[in-house]
Amino acid sequence: MPVPTPAQLGPLAGLVGTWEGDGGIDVSFHHAEGALGDTPYRERNVFNPFGPVDNGTQSLFGLDYRGTMWRKDEEEPFHTEVGYWLWDAATGQVMKCFMVPRGSTLIAGGDATAASTTFKLVAEVGSETYGVLSNKYLAASARTVYFEMTVTIGDGEYSYDERTVYDLARTGTRIDHTDHNTLHRID
């Protein structure tokens, strides 16, 4: 299958390749402390282009995606993601579909143009289009209810700001979990 052109990938064209960044900050609930805390992390993401994928009259181009994050002082990753970033030029929709090995799957989407270098993706629990699914344990103990991600793509770097909101059953509170990093193309 031929590799898609940058024009076919639209706003995702700038993400093709391998990226690393070591300035990540994860603000999340730390169970040992029973409170929110900051975790510095480093990250590696790999984006491989593919397409088209045709669904009737819909034609999608995208990136096969794998992300890995490590706490600064650890060798084993604390978070991984696998999935796809998709571009639907006809509707001007950009999407991120991914799964984490905790048993959560998410499809987030938003509006963009082919030339967009910044776009926002959103998913909400219960949505049949851009939504969140969790396994039974997570749905009962730490139910994700909202996700948003703003991506900015520059020359040889990209950054993201991510916000995941979940209900923590143990404390009866709503947690705002955020992540931010800037990554640089290494390949």
Phi and psi in degrees as a GROMACS rama.xvg file:
@    title "Ramachandran Plot"
@    xaxis  label "Phi"
@    yaxis  label "Psi"
@TYPE xy
-69.0103  151.762  PRO-2
-75.2598  132.753  VAL-3
-60.9952  150.492  PRO-4
-78.8071  160.15  THR-5
-55.3711  -37.4715  PRO-6
-62.1763  -38.0914  ALA-7
-69.8585  -29.3564  GLN-8
-83.355  -10.6031  LEU-9
54.7367  -130.979  GLY-10
-68.5783  -11.0458  PRO-11
-86.2973  -10.8034  LEU-12
-56.6491  -36.6714  ALA-13
-71.2653  -8.87427  GLY-14
-94.0912  -10.9941  LEU-15
-57.6764  131.634  VAL-16
126.505  -165.61  GLY-17
-113.486  134.914  THR-18
-130.73  146.301  TRP-19
-138.978  148.701  GLU-20
-153.214  140.164  GLY-21
-119.131  17.7902  ASP-22
-108.958  22.5748  GLY-23
-69.9427  144.47  GLY-24
-129.03  120.99  ILE-25
-107.272  119.179  ASP-26
-108.331  111.198  VAL-27
-148.506  172.566  SER-28
-73.9335  125.437  PHE-29
-102.174  112.647  HIS-30
-60.9289  -39.0159  HIS-31
-61.5301  -37.4923  ALA-32
-91.7864  -17.6613  GLU-33
69.2885  26.9426  GLY-34
-154.038  169.356  ALA-35
-69.5115  145.934  LEU-36
-152.582  162.653  GLY-37
-94.7005  139.414  ASP-38
-128.477  110.725  THR-39
-69.1092  143.942  PRO-40
-147.803  160.838  TYR-41
-114.673  159.855  ARG-42
-148.987  150.971  GLU-43
-136.496  128.713  ARG-44
-126.603  139.879  ASN-45
-124.398  127.492  VAL-46
-122.218  117.666  PHE-47
-114.99  128.044  ASN-48
-75.0339  151.722  PRO-49
-154.191  168.106  PHE-50
129.498  166.26  GLY-51
-84.3174  157.054  PRO-52
-115.086  118.658  VAL-53
-103.371  128.571  ASP-54
-117.553  89.4738  ASN-55
62.223  -119.184  GLY-56
-87.472  -9.58129  THR-57
-80.5709  136.803  GLN-58
-128.155  117.552  SER-59
-109.274  142.691  LEU-60
-119.789  152.764  PHE-61
-163.94  -170.104  GLY-62
-128.19  126.729  LEU-63
-74.1484  131.527  ASP-64
-129.177  138.78  TYR-65
-140.886  125.611  ARG-66
-125.111  141.772  GLY-67
-136.215  134.777  THR-68
-126.555  137.623  MET-69
-124.402  139.008  TRP-70
-61.8406  147.355  ARG-71
-53.0941  -33.8425  LYS-72
-103.523  13.4284  ASP-73
-122.415  152.447  GLU-74
-92.9929  -28.5432  GLU-75
-89.824  136.216  GLU-76
-65.9838  147.484  PRO-77
-99.9909  -10.6863  PHE-78
-154.466  136.692  HIS-79
-135.536  154.583  THR-80
-140.393  145.089  GLU-81
-133.89  146.125  VAL-82
167.111  -151.886  GLY-83
-137.817  144.665  TYR-84
-107.147  132.958  TRP-85
-127.274  148.678  LEU-86
-126.69  124.33  TRP-87
-112.512  95.9821  ASP-88
-63.4731  -35.3879  ALA-89
-65.0197  -33.5093  ALA-90
-106.546  -4.93282  THR-91
65.8698  38.5092  GLY-92
-113.273  131.936  GLN-93
-112.57  141.74  VAL-94
-138.424  150.076  MET-95
-125.184  119.941  LYS-96
-116.833  118.043  CYS-97
-149.33  165.013  PHE-98
-133.121  143.073  MET-99
-115.184  149.607  VAL-100
-72.7727  9.241  PRO-101
-82.5171  -9.40843  ARG-102
97.8443  38.1665  GLY-103
-125.678  140.428  SER-104
-130.436  142.114  THR-105
-143.229  138.998  LEU-106
-123.837  113.677  ILE-107
-113.121  146.749  ALA-108
-150.466  165.49  GLY-109
-169.897  174.382  GLY-110
-81.1061  146.314  ASP-111
-160.775  167.525  ALA-112
-113.848  168.752  THR-113
-60.5102  -28.6062  ALA-114
-95.656  2.00189  ALA-115
-60.3987  135.349  SER-116
-111.126  -6.92583  THR-117
-134.643  133.806  THR-118
-151.949  159.21  PHE-119
-120.805  134.395  LYS-120
-114.572  140.278  LEU-121
-136.202  145.532  VAL-122
-142.827  144.742  ALA-123
-133.38  144.451  GLU-124
-61.9027  139.073  VAL-125
91.9728  -16.7511  GLY-126
-72.0838  138.47  SER-127
-89.709  -2.88723  GLU-128
-113.315  -63.4069  THR-129
-113.657  97.3918  TYR-130
-140.4  -177.013  GLY-131
-127.945  135.365  VAL-132
-127.052  143.106  LEU-133
-134.511  160.175  SER-134
-71.1298  170.407  ASN-135
-60.3967  -40.7855  LYS-136
-61.5863  -50.808  TYR-137
-64.7779  -38.7037  LEU-138
-60.4527  -32.5972  ALA-139
-86.6579  -30.6464  ALA-140
-107.646  -31.3864  SER-141
-149.795  68.959  ALA-142
-72.7902  118.32  ARG-143
-74.8755  126.635  THR-144
-113.255  -17.014  VAL-145
-158.239  145.106  TYR-146
-143.466  136.225  PHE-147
-142.746  148.71  GLU-148
-145.25  127.973  MET-149
-109.727  126.632  THR-150
-114.72  135.057  VAL-151
-126.72  123.111  THR-152
-109.905  124.696  ILE-153
-118.921  -164.424  GLY-154
-82.2296  102.041  ASP-155
79.2628  7.18154  GLY-156
-150.833  156.225  GLU-157
-144.494  153.669  TYR-158
-132.525  159.882  SER-159
-143.713  151.21  TYR-160
-124.339  124.203  ASP-161
-123.852  140.411  GLU-162
-133.815  122.623  ARG-163
-119.863  125.964  THR-164
-108.657  129.066  VAL-165
-140.093  154.579  TYR-166
-94.5998  118.963  ASP-167
-94.209  106.62  LEU-168
-61.9369  -35.9507  ALA-169
-57.8466  -38.3424  ARG-170
-109.582  -8.26232  THR-171
69.8602  24.9198  GLY-172
-117.055  159.121  THR-173
-96.5741  128.415  ARG-174
-107.572  133.594  ILE-175
-100.723  103.758  ASP-176
-99.6817  123.422  HIS-177
-123.877  151.432  THR-178
-138.532  143.62  ASP-179
-146.734  139.806  HIS-180
-159.914  157.314  ASN-181
-120.613  126.826  THR-182
-115.869  152.936  LEU-183
-121.054  139.914  HIS-184
-67.3874  128.408  ARG-185
-111.528  -12.5995  ILE-186
